[in-house]
Amino acid sequence: MGRRSTKKFDFAEGKFYFNVQSGHQNVTINRSEQKEAEDTFKSYMKLGKKVEWLGKWNGKKFIENKEPVL
């Protein structure tokens, strides 16, 4: 029986985050700049990947979490 993986990092304040589903696991990706994060997010969407926008981490919660539109 496999062991479920847990988050192995801390979110960095001021960075933008999103998840990409890769097979049966989620990969969390971050970028420092919002435009770069949105462009990367959109490129995964165009590839047909299942993506989830998390937003900007303020140290306690995600803010600016409106999903980018193609």
C-alpha positions as CSV (number, residue, x, y, z in Angstrom):
1,M,0.0,0.0,0.0
2,G,1.5,3.4,-1.1
3,R,2.0,6.3,1.2
4,R,0.2,9.5,0.3
5,S,2.6,12.3,-0.5
6,T,2.3,15.6,1.4
7,K,3.4,19.1,0.5
8,K,7.1,19.2,0.9
9,F,7.7,23.0,0.7
10,D,6.4,26.3,2.1
11,F,4.7,28.8,-0.1
12,A,6.8,31.9,-0.7
13,E,5.1,35.2,0.1
14,G,4.4,37.3,-3.0
15,K,4.6,34.5,-5.6
16,F,1.8,33.3,-7.8
17,Y,0.9,29.6,-7.7
18,F,-1.1,27.1,-9.8
19,N,-1.5,23.4,-10.0
20,V,-1.1,21.2,-13.0
21,Q,-2.5,17.6,-12.9
22,S,0.1,15.3,-14.3
23,G,-1.2,11.7,-14.4
24,H,-2.6,10.9,-11.0
25,Q,-0.6,13.6,-9.2
26,N,-0.7,17.4,-8.9
27,V,2.3,19.5,-9.6
28,T,2.4,23.0,-8.0
29,I,4.1,25.6,-10.1
30,N,5.1,29.1,-9.0
31,R,6.3,32.3,-10.7
32,S,7.4,35.6,-9.2
33,E,5.6,37.8,-11.8
34,Q,1.9,37.7,-12.4
35,K,2.2,38.0,-16.2
36,E,4.7,35.2,-16.4
37,A,2.5,33.0,-14.1
38,E,-0.6,33.7,-16.3
39,D,1.3,33.0,-19.5
40,T,2.6,29.7,-18.2
41,F,-0.8,28.8,-16.8
42,K,-2.4,29.5,-20.2
43,S,0.3,27.5,-22.1
44,Y,-0.7,24.4,-19.9
45,M,-4.3,25.1,-20.7
46,K,-3.6,25.2,-24.4
47,L,-1.9,21.8,-24.1
48,G,-5.1,20.4,-22.7
49,K,-3.7,19.9,-19.2
50,K,-6.1,20.2,-16.2
51,V,-4.9,23.3,-14.3
52,E,-6.1,25.1,-11.2
53,W,-5.2,28.7,-10.5
54,L,-4.4,29.3,-6.8
55,G,-3.3,33.0,-6.9
56,K,-0.8,35.1,-5.1
57,W,0.3,33.9,-1.6
58,N,0.3,36.7,1.0
59,G,1.8,34.6,3.8
60,K,-1.5,33.4,5.1
61,K,-3.8,32.8,2.2
62,F,-4.1,33.1,-1.6
63,I,-5.2,36.5,-2.9
64,E,-5.7,37.7,-6.5
65,N,-7.0,34.3,-7.2
66,K,-9.1,35.1,-10.3
67,E,-8.2,32.4,-12.9
68,P,-6.6,33.8,-16.1
69,V,-8.7,33.6,-19.3
70,L,-7.3,32.4,-22.6
